[in-house]
């Protein structure tokens, strides 16, 4: 209600009825809009028609009023309202819209099922805390744009319909009507196009980019999210980190009126994992890990010995002043770490009287227990918690336990903002599932100069020029140095999925200097109460990358592409409909045999088709099944009919309910 400035003047207001109080000859309505709440006063002496209309008003009615602002009497001042010293005496009132009783109160701090809130999202967004999030989101993006403009960055939009890039998640696919059998991918980030912009000489670029990643939902991950995306050339690591620090300093000061200290402290990835079990540690409190593996390596306690003999580790944390924790809570902690894969939890309580509370003393002996306490810097009154398992399990389980104990002990200050740069990330991690190395960040990241020699011989030794900005245990942004020559080598390490080496070489030939990129995950920052932006993309994108619906002017990289193999298998449509999608030309170059002539090279095609038809006939007999064969060269129809007939002979009687209809697309 910013229109409340000035006394004893006429004003016009519009908004929603927050509350209504009828005192007989006097009616009070608290009128709400996104700027706040103000009290309206209706009485027959001020406007009889307005008074009678006010009698019919209820919560969430939409009103427009005219009246005069007046100062409240001293005894009626409401210090809880920003406009609590004034009220509006209404002379005219118009009901713009009536409303049914809302399913929940339009107020902060409600305890309502999230599904109800989502169903009535338009009501949920009327609540002040929700509107404040959106207002803050706007302010953050505004300050970022202003800061980057002052540092000579250009805001350039890039296309939404592009080609697939290897960035750690599956792509959302959009079929191309004018190119049957071809698909666009929604961008996981604007990676390809910002490299183009650097090559083009636009050395400082940014945009508030919408990104799409088809991956499992997590607390800090949604299918689509927003990030501040930046790229710049001809600078070094210290410049980009300093730039991001100053930008965050400005945002916090302008939006939250909070002063943050720069430069941010830095911690190497190896140290973060060793001390806190996380590459985004919450460092508002310490409680770091102690590695007691060497101390227990010669122990006769089978639990620890077995773990250590099989390449595991034993680590502990010290919880100050919690030696008196009840046994039932300790049992609860055992169950808690079990959720993160740990098979057990040992504890040592160093009581104030000098005695020990420990369930493994009989296996290790009191001297060894006290030696563990000395290594863990435990004093009288402290509690030591120990986990023994595989390194990854220990890191996750003990890391989560560290956070849980900090919450219980009140060690986390909700008003503190603790920034860190996590540096020197491993460039690759080995995927046990895929039996190969995959990029830790993405293949465009440059390796450290001293590690280039190991790219093709021992990728586990290669660390990247990548840096994550961490705020209170949340990844708030990241930066990296790009080197496309190294990316081509990295493509060999990770298997080359989605990387066209010729395209990389064409770009690299045009480069005059490695460039730096940075992204700020505005949605991730939003988890801490300061949300980020939502924008973008259409029409005037970078002078338009598209020449027509089938052509992209990206140094020969066509946006319309065939499906990758791991995207092909089965797409599930509405009402349980199964769609089998197989791009014959991508897999076999069009060389698909006819009936009775299926060679070894096509065995996986037949196996995939057979598996689909089995499911269509057996598991989904009550649903229709449709398959689409993208067979530009033709020739697979007869082979398909043979396999189809074989499947339905095995499932006699089901084929009527599970009839499969297939469409064949030809170029």
C-alpha distance (Angstrom), angle and dihedral (degrees) to the residues before:
residue distance angle dihedral
X1 . . .
X2 3.76 . .
X3 3.83 88.7 .
X4 3.83 88.2 77.6
X5 3.80 93.7 88.0
X6 3.82 109.6 119.9
X7 3.81 131.6 31.8
X8 3.82 132.9 -112.7
X9 3.76 94.6 13.7
X10 3.77 133.0 122.6
X11 3.78 118.5 -103.2
X12 3.76 142.0 173.4
X13 3.79 121.7 -138.3
X14 3.79 137.2 179.5
X15 3.79 131.1 -172.3
X16 3.79 147.9 101.8
X17 3.80 128.4 -52.0
X18 3.78 105.4 -109.7
X19 3.83 96.6 176.4
X20 3.81 135.7 -10.2
X21 3.82 126.2 -154.9
X22 3.81 120.8 -171.4
X23 3.81 115.8 -158.9
X24 3.79 96.8 174.1
X25 3.78 105.5 -103.3
X26 3.80 91.3 21.0
X27 3.81 128.6 57.9
X28 3.81 124.7 -169.1
X29 3.81 122.0 -162.5
X30 3.78 125.0 -176.0
X31 3.81 103.5 -144.6
X32 3.82 116.2 -156.2
X33 3.79 134.4 -161.2
X34 3.82 130.9 154.9
X35 3.82 92.2 -81.1
X36 3.82 94.3 57.0
X37 3.82 145.0 -86.2
X38 3.80 131.9 -57.2
X39 3.81 131.1 -176.6
X40 3.82 119.1 -115.7
X41 3.80 121.7 -158.8
X42 3.82 121.0 -153.0
X43 3.80 124.5 -174.7
X44 3.83 134.3 152.8
X45 3.80 89.4 -114.2
X46 3.82 91.6 60.0
X47 3.81 97.1 40.6
X48 3.80 124.4 -21.4
X49 3.80 96.1 -161.5
X50 3.81 91.7 48.8
X51 3.81 89.7 49.3
X52 3.82 93.6 53.6
X53 3.81 91.4 47.5
X54 3.80 89.1 50.8
X55 3.81 89.4 56.1
X56 3.82 88.4 65.2
X57 3.81 95.7 47.1
X58 3.79 120.9 110.6
X59 3.81 136.4 177.2
X60 3.83 114.8 -54.2
X61 3.81 95.1 13.8
X62 3.81 109.1 144.2
X63 3.81 112.9 -125.3
X64 3.78 140.0 -177.0
X65 3.80 116.3 -160.5
X66 3.79 141.1 177.7
X67 3.77 123.9 -156.2
X68 3.78 147.8 114.0
X69 3.79 129.6 -72.9
X70 3.77 114.7 -125.4
X71 3.78 135.8 174.7
X72 3.79 116.6 -105.6
X73 3.77 120.7 -121.7
X74 3.80 114.0 -99.6
X75 3.80 94.0 -106.4
X76 3.82 93.3 51.9
X77 3.81 98.2 49.5
X78 3.85 110.8 124.9
X79 3.84 109.1 -149.2
X80 3.83 90.6 -171.9
X81 3.83 91.8 68.5
X82 3.79 124.7 68.3
X83 3.80 87.2 -139.4
X84 3.80 92.1 40.5
X85 3.81 94.3 121.9
X86 3.81 94.8 60.0
X87 3.80 140.7 44.2
X88 3.80 136.5 -171.6
X89 3.81 119.6 -118.2
X90 3.82 103.2 -147.2
X91 3.80 121.2 -139.2
X92 3.81 97.9 166.1
X93 3.81 129.0 31.3
X94 3.78 130.4 -178.5
X95 3.82 124.8 -174.0
X96 3.80 105.0 -139.8
X97 3.78 95.3 -179.4
X98 3.78 138.2 -3.2
X99 3.80 123.0 -137.3
X100 3.77 139.2 -156.1
X101 3.78 119.0 -124.7
X102 3.83 105.2 -74.4
X103 3.84 118.6 -119.3
X104 3.83 90.7 -120.5
X105 3.79 138.5 13.2
X106 3.79 117.7 -82.5
X107 3.79 94.6 -128.0
X108 3.79 140.6 99.8
X109 3.80 124.7 -86.1
X110 3.80 97.3 30.1
X111 3.81 121.0 166.3
X112 3.80 101.1 -141.6
X113 3.79 131.2 142.6
X114 3.79 109.5 -96.7
X115 3.80 92.5 -129.8
X116 3.81 89.4 59.4
X117 3.79 90.5 49.0
X118 3.80 90.7 50.7
X119 3.80 92.9 47.2
X120 3.80 90.0 53.3
X121 3.79 95.6 34.5
X122 3.80 93.0 147.2
X123 3.81 88.7 61.0
X124 3.80 93.9 42.2
X125 3.81 90.0 54.3
X126 3.80 90.5 56.9
X127 3.80 89.6 67.9
X128 3.83 112.0 105.0
X129 3.82 95.6 -125.2
X130 3.80 91.6 53.4
X131 3.80 92.5 47.7
X132 3.80 90.7 46.8
X133 3.81 89.2 55.9
X134 3.80 91.0 54.3
X135 3.80 92.3 44.4
X136 3.79 90.7 50.2
X137 3.81 89.9 47.3
X138 3.79 89.0 55.8
X139 3.82 92.4 48.6
X140 3.81 93.1 49.4
X141 3.80 93.2 51.6
X142 3.80 90.8 45.2
X143 3.81 91.9 53.6
X144 3.79 92.3 46.2
X145 3.78 91.8 51.0
X146 3.79 92.1 47.5
X147 3.81 92.5 48.6
X148 3.80 94.2 49.0
X149 3.79 92.2 45.2
X150 3.79 88.8 54.4
X151 3.82 88.1 53.5
X152 3.82 93.0 53.3
X153 3.81 98.2 -103.1
X154 3.81 119.6 151.0
X155 3.80 119.7 -138.8
X156 3.80 105.8 -137.1
X157 3.79 125.9 174.4
X158 3.80 119.6 -139.3
X159 3.82 130.0 -158.1
X160 3.78 124.2 -81.2
X161 3.80 94.5 -153.8
X162 3.78 105.4 66.0
X163 3.80 143.1 130.1
X164 3.77 126.9 -72.4
X165 3.82 118.4 -89.7
X166 3.81 127.7 -169.4
X167 3.80 103.1 -108.8
X168 3.78 106.7 141.0
X169 3.82 102.7 -89.1
X170 3.79 137.8 66.8
X171 3.78 118.1 -90.9
X172 3.77 127.7 -117.2
X173 3.80 104.7 -122.7
X174 3.79 130.0 -145.7
X175 3.83 117.1 -166.0
X176 3.77 117.2 -130.3
X177 3.82 112.9 -128.8
X178 3.80 93.8 -162.2
X179 3.82 93.4 46.4
X180 3.83 106.0 47.8
X181 3.77 112.5 -149.1
X182 3.81 93.0 17.9
X183 3.76 127.7 107.0
X184 3.77 140.5 -160.8
X185 3.80 119.7 -141.0
X186 3.79 122.5 -139.7
X187 3.81 107.7 -125.6
X188 3.79 120.9 -96.5
X189 3.80 83.1 -164.5
X190 3.82 134.5 -19.9
X191 3.81 89.1 -100.3
X192 3.80 99.7 134.9
X193 3.78 96.3 45.8
X194 3.77 98.5 45.7
X195 3.81 88.1 54.5
X196 3.80 87.0 53.4
X197 3.80 90.2 51.5
X198 3.80 91.7 51.9
X199 3.80 90.8 50.6
X200 3.80 88.8 48.3
X201 3.79 92.1 59.9
X202 3.81 98.0 -106.2
X203 3.78 89.5 128.2
X204 3.83 98.9 -179.5
X205 3.79 117.2 46.9
X206 3.80 136.2 159.8
X207 3.75 140.7 164.3
X208 3.79 138.2 173.2
X209 3.78 92.9 -117.0
X210 3.78 131.7 -162.4
X211 3.81 110.7 -139.5
X212 3.81 131.7 -167.1
X213 3.81 127.4 -155.1
X214 3.78 125.7 172.0
X215 3.79 101.0 -145.2
X216 3.77 140.1 121.1
X217 3.79 114.6 -68.1
X218 3.80 118.5 -105.8
X219 3.78 134.0 174.9
X220 3.81 90.1 -94.2
X221 3.80 100.3 32.0
X222 3.79 132.6 74.7
X223 3.81 131.1 174.8
X224 3.80 89.5 -105.7
X225 3.77 127.0 25.6
X226 3.77 142.3 161.4
X227 3.77 128.4 -114.3
X228 3.77 136.6 175.2
X229 3.79 101.9 -118.8
X230 3.82 120.8 -160.6
X231 3.78 137.4 173.2
X232 3.80 130.6 177.2
X233 3.79 138.6 170.7
X234 3.81 137.7 -146.5
X235 3.82 96.3 32.6
X236 3.79 135.7 100.5
X237 3.80 137.6 -123.8
X238 3.79 96.0 -90.1
X239 3.79 91.4 52.8
X240 3.80 95.7 54.1
X241 3.81 93.8 44.7
X242 3.80 91.2 47.5
X243 3.81 90.5 48.5
X244 3.80 92.8 52.7
X245 3.80 92.0 45.7
X246 3.79 92.3 53.4
X247 3.80 90.9 46.6
X248 3.82 91.7 53.1
X249 3.79 90.1 45.6
X250 3.80 89.9 54.7
X251 3.81 94.2 46.2
X252 3.81 93.3 50.9
X253 3.79 92.7 47.2
X254 3.80 96.8 45.2
X255 3.81 97.9 39.7
X256 3.82 105.0 30.0
X257 3.82 101.0 17.7
X258 3.80 87.8 -126.5
X259 3.80 122.5 140.8
X260 3.80 113.8 -141.0
X261 3.78 122.9 -169.0
X262 3.79 121.0 -121.1
X263 2.97 145.4 -126.7
X264 3.80 95.4 52.1
X265 3.78 116.4 -131.9
X266 3.81 116.5 -109.0
X267 3.80 132.6 -137.5
X268 3.80 127.6 -176.2
X269 3.80 118.6 -118.6
X270 3.81 92.3 -119.3
X271 3.80 91.1 53.4
X272 3.81 93.3 46.2
X273 3.80 91.5 52.6
X274 3.81 93.6 43.5
X275 3.80 95.2 47.9
X276 3.82 103.4 31.9
X277 3.81 107.6 14.0
X278 3.81 92.0 -125.1
X279 3.79 138.4 86.1
X280 3.81 87.7 -141.9
X281 3.81 103.7 44.4
X282 3.80 122.9 -176.3
X283 3.80 101.5 -127.1
X284 3.78 99.5 179.6
X285 3.80 82.2 107.1
X286 3.80 131.7 24.9
X287 3.83 117.4 -138.3
X288 3.80 93.7 139.9
X289 3.81 127.2 -177.6
X290 3.79 124.7 -89.2
X291 3.81 116.9 -152.0
X292 3.82 108.2 -141.3
X293 3.82 95.5 167.7
X294 3.81 95.3 112.0
X295 3.78 90.9 48.2
X296 3.81 91.3 56.2
X297 3.79 100.3 35.8
X298 3.82 93.4 102.3
X299 3.80 95.5 40.6
X300 3.78 122.3 126.4
X301 3.81 91.7 -141.7
X302 3.80 101.6 115.4
X303 3.80 96.4 -151.7
X304 3.81 93.7 59.6
X305 3.80 95.1 34.0
X306 3.82 93.6 53.2
X307 3.79 91.9 50.2
X308 3.79 93.1 49.3
X309 3.80 94.2 44.8
X310 3.81 89.4 55.0
X311 3.79 96.4 52.6
X312 3.81 97.5 -91.1
X313 3.79 129.6 128.1
X314 3.80 140.2 -137.0
X315 3.81 117.8 -135.4
X316 3.79 135.3 169.8
X317 3.79 143.5 -167.3
X318 3.80 127.5 -149.4
X319 3.81 117.6 -135.6
X320 3.78 108.0 -159.7
X321 3.81 116.4 -132.2
X322 3.81 97.5 0.4
X323 3.81 102.3 106.4
X324 3.81 89.9 114.8
X325 3.81 93.8 62.9
X326 3.84 110.1 140.6
X327 3.81 119.0 -109.5
X328 3.80 92.5 -118.5
X329 3.82 89.6 59.2
X330 3.80 90.5 49.6
X331 3.81 89.2 52.3
X332 3.79 87.5 50.7
X333 3.81 90.1 53.3
X334 3.81 89.8 53.7
X335 3.80 88.4 56.2
X336 3.81 90.9 44.2
X337 3.82 95.3 56.6
X338 3.81 88.9 44.2
X339 3.80 88.3 69.0
X340 3.82 87.2 64.5
X341 3.79 96.3 49.4
X342 3.81 101.2 -92.0
X343 3.81 113.7 140.5
X344 3.79 94.3 -152.1
X345 3.80 149.0 -17.3
X346 3.80 129.7 -128.9
X347 3.79 123.2 -159.7
X348 3.78 138.9 -166.5
X349 3.80 120.1 -163.6
X350 3.81 114.2 -163.4
X351 3.80 100.3 -155.6
X352 3.79 122.7 -149.9
X353 3.83 90.8 -114.4
X354 3.82 90.6 58.1
X355 3.81 96.2 -104.4
X356 3.80 124.9 124.9
X357 3.80 131.5 -120.6
X358 3.81 104.7 -160.9
X359 3.80 135.1 136.1
X360 3.84 94.5 -154.1
X361 3.82 100.9 50.7
X362 3.79 91.0 103.4
X363 3.83 90.2 57.3
X364 3.81 99.1 43.8
X365 3.78 104.6 24.8
X366 3.81 127.6 -122.2
X367 3.82 94.2 -87.9
X368 3.81 92.4 57.2
X369 3.82 91.1 45.6
X370 3.81 91.4 53.4
X371 3.81 89.3 46.3
X372 3.80 88.8 55.8
X373 3.80 88.8 50.4
X374 3.81 90.5 52.4
X375 3.83 92.2 51.7
X376 3.83 89.5 48.0
X377 3.83 91.7 49.6
X378 3.80 90.3 -122.4
X379 3.80 119.9 168.7
X380 3.78 133.6 -172.7
X381 3.80 109.5 -58.0
X382 3.83 94.3 25.6
X383 3.80 129.5 121.3
X384 3.82 124.1 -143.3
X385 3.82 118.4 -158.4
X386 3.82 119.0 -163.9
X387 3.82 133.0 -165.5
X388 3.81 125.5 -174.6
X389 3.80 118.6 -168.2
X390 3.80 144.4 97.0
X391 3.83 111.4 -31.9
X392 3.83 94.1 -109.3
X393 3.81 92.3 49.2
X394 3.81 92.3 47.7
X395 3.81 91.3 48.7
X396 3.80 94.3 51.8
X397 3.81 99.7 36.9
X398 3.81 96.6 43.0
X399 3.80 90.7 41.4
X400 3.79 91.5 55.0
X401 3.81 90.5 43.9
X402 3.81 89.2 52.8
X403 3.81 90.2 55.5
X404 3.80 92.7 45.2
X405 3.82 93.5 51.2
X406 3.81 90.3 47.5
X407 3.80 89.8 54.1
X408 3.81 91.9 48.3
X409 3.79 93.0 47.6
X410 3.81 93.7 46.1
X411 3.80 93.8 -119.9
X412 3.83 96.8 138.6
X413 3.79 116.1 88.1
X414 3.83 106.5 -152.2
X415 3.82 90.6 -158.3
X416 3.80 95.3 55.6
X417 3.81 122.2 95.9
X418 3.80 110.9 -157.1
X419 3.81 115.1 -173.1
X420 3.79 126.1 -169.6
X421 3.77 136.6 171.3
X422 3.80 112.3 -136.3
X423 3.80 107.0 -155.8
X424 3.81 140.3 -177.6
X425 3.80 99.5 38.2
X426 3.80 118.3 -173.4
X427 3.78 107.4 -98.4
X428 3.81 92.8 -141.8
X429 3.77 139.4 23.9
X430 3.77 125.2 -161.4
X431 3.79 115.2 -116.0
X432 3.79 111.3 -145.8
X433 3.79 89.0 -166.9
X434 3.81 95.7 53.2
X435 3.84 95.2 30.4
X436 3.78 92.5 -133.6
X437 3.78 142.6 83.5
X438 3.80 117.5 -85.3
X439 3.79 128.5 -168.5
X440 3.82 114.6 -91.7
X441 3.82 91.0 -150.9
X442 3.81 108.7 -1.0
X443 3.81 134.7 -58.1
X444 3.81 94.3 -102.8
X445 3.81 90.3 72.2
X446 3.80 114.3 103.4
X447 3.80 120.3 -124.8
X448 3.78 120.5 -125.1
X449 3.78 110.1 -86.8
X450 3.79 93.2 -116.4
X451 3.83 91.7 53.0
X452 3.82 100.3 51.7
X453 3.81 90.0 94.7
X454 3.82 90.4 65.1
X455 3.82 97.6 51.0
X456 3.80 95.7 102.4
X457 3.82 100.0 20.4
X458 3.83 105.3 45.3
X459 3.83 113.9 1.2
X460 3.82 91.4 178.8
X461 3.83 88.5 73.2
X462 3.81 94.7 54.3
X463 3.80 119.0 104.1
X464 3.79 123.2 -168.8
X465 3.77 133.3 -129.7
X466 3.79 88.1 -117.8
X467 3.78 129.5 129.7
X468 3.80 129.9 -171.1
X469 3.79 122.1 -155.2
X470 3.80 107.3 -140.9
X471 3.79 124.3 -165.7
X472 3.81 120.2 -174.4
X473 3.80 92.8 -28.1
X474 3.82 95.6 -45.0
X475 3.80 126.3 106.6
X476 3.79 101.2 -119.5
X477 3.81 97.4 175.2
X478 3.76 145.4 -29.0
X479 3.76 140.8 -142.0
X480 3.77 133.8 -161.5
X481 3.77 143.4 172.3
X482 3.80 113.6 -115.3
X483 3.78 122.2 -143.4
X484 3.78 114.9 171.3
X485 3.78 95.0 -167.9
X486 3.79 88.6 59.0
X487 3.79 88.6 44.3
X488 3.77 89.9 60.7
X489 3.81 89.6 54.4
X490 3.80 90.0 45.1
X491 3.79 87.9 54.8
X492 3.79 89.0 64.0
X493 3.82 91.2 49.8
X494 3.80 95.9 51.5
X495 3.78 94.2 39.6
X496 3.78 99.2 -97.2
X497 3.81 95.2 -93.0
X498 3.77 108.5 173.8
X499 3.81 93.8 -9.1
X500 3.76 118.8 120.9
X501 3.80 104.1 -160.9
X502 3.81 92.7 -163.9
X503 3.80 89.9 56.4
X504 3.79 90.7 48.3
X505 3.78 91.3 50.9
X506 3.81 91.7 49.4
X507 3.80 89.9 54.6
X508 3.78 94.0 42.1
X509 3.79 91.6 53.6
X510 3.81 88.0 60.4
X511 3.80 96.6 48.7
X512 3.76 121.1 102.8
X513 3.80 97.6 -177.5
X514 3.81 138.3 9.2
X515 3.80 110.5 -97.5
X516 3.78 134.7 -144.1
X517 3.77 128.4 -128.5
X518 3.78 133.3 -167.4
X519 3.78 135.9 -175.3
X520 3.78 130.2 -168.6
X521 3.80 115.3 -158.1
X522 3.78 100.0 -139.3
X523 3.81 92.8 -176.5
X524 3.81 91.1 52.3
X525 3.80 90.9 51.0
X526 3.79 87.0 49.4
X527 3.79 89.5 67.0
X528 3.79 87.0 71.4
X529 3.78 93.1 53.9
X530 3.79 101.8 -92.8
X531 3.76 106.6 92.7
X532 3.80 130.4 -164.3
X533 3.76 143.5 -132.8
X534 3.75 139.5 -61.1
X535 3.80 121.8 -161.9
X536 3.62 154.1 111.8
X537 3.68 166.7 23.8
X538 3.75 132.8 119.7
X539 3.76 143.7 101.0
X540 3.77 111.1 -3.7
X541 3.80 94.2 44.0
X542 3.81 108.7 155.3
X543 3.80 93.0 -34.5
X544 3.80 85.6 -48.9
X545 3.78 116.1 -65.4
X546 3.81 90.6 -151.0
X547 3.79 119.8 84.0
X548 3.80 92.0 179.9
X549 3.79 138.3 -23.3
X550 3.77 94.1 -74.0
X551 3.78 103.5 34.6
X552 3.79 131.3 73.3
X553 3.78 122.4 -170.9
X554 3.78 95.3 -142.9
X555 3.81 103.3 127.2
X556 3.79 90.6 -75.9
X557 3.81 97.2 -45.1
X558 3.79 106.5 131.7
X559 3.79 115.0 -147.7
X560 3.79 93.7 -154.4
X561 3.80 103.4 76.7
X562 3.77 142.1 163.1
X563 3.77 119.7 -100.2
X564 3.76 118.3 -86.3
X565 3.79 113.4 -117.6
X566 3.82 94.8 -108.5
X567 3.81 90.3 53.3
X568 3.79 94.7 52.5
X569 3.78 108.6 68.0
X570 3.79 108.7 87.2
X571 3.80 132.6 -18.3
X572 3.79 115.8 -163.4
X573 3.78 114.9 -145.0
X574 3.80 134.2 -170.0
X575 3.81 121.5 -46.0
X576 3.78 92.9 13.0
X577 3.79 94.7 -58.8
X578 3.79 111.0 160.3
X579 3.77 119.2 -145.3
X580 3.79 120.1 -165.3
X581 3.79 109.2 -154.0
X582 3.78 119.9 -171.2
X583 3.76 126.6 165.1
X584 3.78 102.5 -150.4
X585 3.80 95.8 -176.3
X586 3.79 93.5 51.3
X587 3.79 92.9 51.0
X588 3.80 101.4 38.4
X589 3.79 105.2 15.2
X590 3.79 88.8 -116.1
X591 3.80 93.8 -58.8
X592 3.81 96.9 127.0
X593 3.80 116.0 150.2
X594 3.76 126.6 -130.9
X595 3.80 128.5 -118.9
X596 3.80 115.8 -41.3
X597 3.80 92.6 9.1
X598 3.79 105.8 90.9
X599 3.79 110.2 146.0
X600 3.81 129.8 -161.9
X601 3.80 93.0 -94.8
X602 3.79 90.6 61.3
X603 3.81 96.0 46.6
X604 3.80 93.8 103.9
X605 3.81 89.7 52.2
X606 3.79 91.5 55.0
X607 3.82 91.8 42.9
X608 3.79 92.0 52.2
X609 3.80 92.1 47.8
X610 3.80 91.7 46.1
X611 3.82 91.4 50.6
X612 3.79 91.4 50.5
X613 3.80 94.2 49.3
X614 3.81 91.5 47.0
X615 3.79 89.0 56.3
X616 3.77 92.1 44.5
X617 3.81 91.8 51.9
X618 3.81 99.9 39.5
X619 3.79 114.3 20.6
X620 3.79 99.6 33.7
X621 3.78 102.2 31.6
X622 3.79 91.3 139.6
X623 3.81 94.0 57.1
X624 3.74 134.1 66.5
X625 3.78 116.8 -110.1
X626 3.75 124.1 -150.3
X627 3.77 129.2 -174.3
X628 3.76 130.4 -166.5
X629 3.79 120.5 -157.5
X630 3.77 114.5 -163.3
X631 3.79 96.3 -155.9
X632 3.76 108.6 156.5
X633 3.82 92.7 170.7
X634 3.80 94.4 44.4
X635 3.79 125.0 -145.7
X636 3.80 103.4 111.3
X637 3.83 99.1 91.3
X638 3.81 96.0 88.0
X639 3.80 93.5 45.9
X640 3.78 88.9 50.5
X641 3.83 92.8 51.7
X642 3.82 91.6 52.0
X643 3.80 93.1 52.5
X644 3.80 92.2 42.8
X645 3.80 92.9 53.0
X646 3.81 91.3 48.2
X647 3.82 91.6 53.6
X648 3.78 94.7 48.3
X649 3.79 92.7 48.3
X650 3.81 86.3 59.5
X651 3.81 91.6 49.5
X652 3.78 100.0 43.3
X653 3.80 112.6 -178.0
X654 3.80 96.1 20.4
X655 3.75 99.0 76.4
X656 3.80 94.0 82.6
X657 3.80 92.2 59.3
X658 3.78 93.4 39.5
X659 3.78 98.8 41.6
X660 3.79 109.8 165.2
X661 3.76 120.0 -142.9
X662 3.78 117.2 -164.7
X663 3.75 130.8 -167.7
X664 3.79 121.0 -155.5
X665 3.79 118.0 -152.4
X666 3.78 118.6 -156.8
X667 3.77 129.4 -171.0
